[in-house]
Amino acid sequence: MVRLRAKELLEEQGRSKYWLFKQLGMSYQSVSRMLNNETQSIRFACMDTLCQIFHCSPQDLFEYSDEEEQI
């Protein structure tokens, strides 16, 4: 399973969900779903913006695990 690490990156940088919401210009609900890994896809433009915001590479944004997440 591929998982977005944006929530961890926010914590590492001492930023809030609200701050990210303002940076991305997306709806708060969409940002919240994305942070909670409740989305099925992410656009390349959003990945690019996240990389710029967090000063990281796409490799830093995602984590892969062989195990399926339990819901």
N, C-alpha and C positions, 0 to 999 in steps of 0.2 A: 504494500500500500504506500502510495506517495502522500506525504503530509506537508502542508505549508507551515513553516516555522515563524511566521510573522509575529505571533503572540510572544514567542520567546525573544525575538529580536527587539520588540517594543520594550520588554522588561529589561533586557540588557542595556538598552539606551535610555532607560528611565522615562519613556514616553507613554502616553495614554492612548486608548482606543479612539477617544475623541480627537486627539491630535492627528492620528492617522486618517481618520475620516475627513478632516479638513484638508489634509495634504492630497488625498486621492480624488476628492471631489465626487465621490460616490455617495449613495444613500447610506445612512448609518446602519440600516438593516443589512445591506449587502456587505458592508465591511465587517459587521459582527458575524455573519454567516461564514465569510471567508476566514476570519481569525479562528473560528471554531471548527474549521475544516468540514463545513456542512454544504459545500458547493461541489458540483461535479466537474467544473472546468474553470480555467483562469485564462484571460486573454494575454497575448504576448505584450500588448501595450501596458497592461496592468503589471505584469512581471517586470517590465523595463522600469516603470515608475517606482515600484517597490525597491528594486535594486538601487535606483538613484537616491531614494529617501533613506534607505538603510546603509548606503555606501558599501554594498556587497555585490557578490556575483549570484547568478541564478542557483549555483551549486549551494550557496549559503542559505537560500530561501527554502529549499526543500530537503526533506529527509525521506529515505526509503526504508521500509521494513517488509520482510517476507510475511509477517503476520497481519491478518485482517483486524481492523479496529472493531472492538466490541461496542455495539450501540445499545 
